[in-house]
């Protein structure tokens, strides 16, 4: 694509779709000096909206990139109240692209696409793509508002865009055997997928494999903010690459794909089991208990021969009754699921800094966002006793959406209060 085409280019799924597009240019920024003007906590609260679109960025060429959009028709409101008298949903996707320089933002592109989706033609998903200005060698952030116009509901998302080099992850695209793109880099075991890169001239693909053994995050009050990374790959493979080849892996863990060994950057694809982001097996249910158990208690649970019984006994003991235990299990593992859904990068989302806070404290009650950080705010009895967690944006060679907690001794007392609450059978900070 040598120039931007303002007509919609669609990936059609299960039939034709009636679409109209409206381009709107805006000039306002969502940022102030201290961050966003609004409380953005709804971004990480699935109950805040009935629509949950998925997005992926692909750098199509040096001057423009594509925002891939996936909508789920089962979440949309369809109505016959239109001129044709047929069941139709109306959706808009508003995109603003901000170039980031240090901690400042500059609006470089803004567009709104409106879709009329016919219920009789659409399948389980509706997929489209929206071009936006993005130059090679720069970093951006997208602000995306998706609206179900008939229901008058909306969803707000922010997407990090790294176009600093040709080998950053968004220069790659994953798709399944039908050509449908994946909207994250989590692929179930033994499922074939195709790997695409904006430069089709490479003939050798280097694959580094890492077992699924990522460590837990450090406590909130630990000294320093350094992260622990994988020391070295467990295996390395070299394949003769073709854009038409399909890949499939059975071992759980992380796979890093590179075309140039002189660059550490590439695409990371993870396999965390067939049920991910859900946790179902006794072993999977035990692992997140590390946040609310003592070290000795955690090791004892892991050592039990009947691990399912060990998990049940743990929740019954702290809950005090079957009904209470069930309620605590439902809420705790719902938080684990959504931590995986929102925060997975190169390791399961529940093992990230944001995932740890999300599980123990719940979704933030208030959130402020700047180009390089997020601040989550919780209230204990009112705004005068707010607890703040700041996560700094620190992309690494394993993933872009990486945010590291700014740890502090001041977190010690309320972290212990939160953990003690769980151990006493109380769900911490549940609204």
Secondary structure, DSSP 8 states (H G I E B T S, - for coil): --S---S-EEE--SS---EEEE-------SEETTEESS--GGGG-GGG-S---EEEEE--SSSEEEEEEEE-GGGS--B--STT-S-EEEEEEEEEEEEEETTEEEEEEEEEEEEEEETTT--S-EEEEEEEE--TTEEEEEEEEEEETTTTEEEEEEEEEEESSTTSGGGEEEE-TTS-B-SSSB--TT--EEEEES-TT--EEEEEEEES-------TT-S--------S-SEEEEEE--TT-EE---S-EEEEEES-TT----EEEEE--TTTTS--SHHHHHHGGGGTS-HHHHHHHHH-SSHHHHHHHHHHHHHSSHHHHHHHHHHHHHHHHHHHHHH-SSS-GGGSHHHHHHHHH-S-SEEEEETTEEEEEEESSSGGGEEEEEEEE--BTTBSS-EEE---GGGHHHHHHHHHHHHTT--TT--
